[in-house]
Amino acid sequence: MIKFVAPKIRFNCVLCGECCRRYWITVTLDDLANIYLNLGLLPSRVAALYPKAVAGDWGYPAVKLSDGREYYLVLRKKIDGSCIFTKWMNGELVCSIHDYKPLTCRYYPFIYRPGPVITMELYDGAIGYCPGIGKGNYYDLSREAATVSLSISSKKRLEEFVNKWNKEEADRGNLSAFMKRLDGEVIRLAAARASSS
């Protein structure tokens, strides 16, 4: 049984898509493997690198390239600024990969703090911005709390991959070389998952 504490808050996603436009969506190897297994799209087609110097500290591993800068691994965006996996349906901006969307998306507008008891909190940046806050019934965060250990292990796997890249390739590796390595790692991870199921 997972122990967690969460705010008593009314929340109902109103499918406005603003979070999909406002934020860069960080992804892990596991997130990218889910996309690959479901759509056959390699990370080099759906992922991008976003400069850490512009973003600030997101608490995610940062990829170093030969230009001397650090970058976060994120999903690409469309020209209108929305995530590449959003689409308009019946006047609403919806996620076309909802069933296997990245864990970051699954939590919004909440965040978690791991520990013996998981603490779920409302993300400060969502207050006054996300129109779903204060709507509907009190939101049960037990599903989100149940995925925290998966999120932690997923971030750890990404951190190991990024640290290995940074140690071996950062001085000479460019974006193309990183994406090639990323594609290979995600294919390997996806194959391991497929063979175990």
Buried (B, 14 or more C-beta within 10 A) or exposed (E): EEEBEBEEBEBEBBBEBBBBBBBBBBBBBBBBBBBBBEBEBBBBBBBBBBEBEEBEEBEBBBBBBBEEBBBBBBBBBEEEEBBBBBBEEEEEBBBEBEEBBBBBBBBBBBBBEEEEEBBBBBBEBBEEEBBBBEEEEEBEBEEBBEBBEEBBEBBEBBBEBBEEBBEEBBEEBEBEBBBBBBBEBBBEBBEEBEEEE
